[in-house]
Amino acid sequence: MADEKPKEGVKTENNDHINLKVAGQDGSVVQFKIKRHTPLSKLMKAYCERQGFDYICQILRI
């Protein structure tokens, strides 16, 4: 699999960052640009802070 060539139309020159869109239950969408090695827990904390949620309560809901 490591020998596979990227598909046509896929940008590969700046692949150290990922663009993510997180959609809330209310339909709101928050965009993040994170590094590939960033733990998802850090993304979840940032999302909760932006939305005004308590991070601990959101973990218990998952």
LINRA-V610568 format. One record per residue. N is the residue number from 1. RES is the residue in one letter. PHI is phi in whole degrees, 0 to 359 (NA if undefined). BURIAL is I if it has 24 or more other ideal C-beta (glycine too) atoms within 12 Angstrom, else O. Layout:
N_RES_PHI_BURIAL ; N_RES_PHI_BURIAL
This chain:
1_M_NA_O ; 2_A_291_O ; 3_D_273_O ; 4_E_291_O ; 5_K_274_O ; 6_P_295_O ; 7_K_293_O ; 8_E_295_O ; 9_G_90_O ; 10_V_264_O ; 11_K_283_O ; 12_T_235_O ; 13_E_288_O ; 14_N_238_O ; 15_N_263_O ; 16_D_270_O ; 17_H_238_O ; 18_I_236_O ; 19_N_263_O ; 20_L_238_O ; 21_K_242_O ; 22_V_253_O ; 23_A_260_O ; 24_G_274_O ; 25_Q_295_O ; 26_D_273_O ; 27_G_95_O ; 28_S_288_O ; 29_V_236_O ; 30_V_239_O ; 31_Q_261_O ; 32_F_226_O ; 33_K_239_O ; 34_I_235_O ; 35_K_282_O ; 36_R_300_O ; 37_H_269_O ; 38_T_290_O ; 39_P_294_O ; 40_L_295_O ; 41_S_298_O ; 42_K_292_O ; 43_L_296_I ; 44_M_297_I ; 45_K_297_O ; 46_A_295_O ; 47_Y_297_I ; 48_C_298_O ; 49_E_296_O ; 50_R_293_O ; 51_Q_269_O ; 52_G_81_O ; 53_F_266_I ; 54_D_275_O ; 55_Y_301_O ; 56_I_297_O ; 57_C_295_O ; 58_Q_290_O ; 59_I_296_O ; 60_L_292_O ; 61_R_283_O ; 62_I_286_O
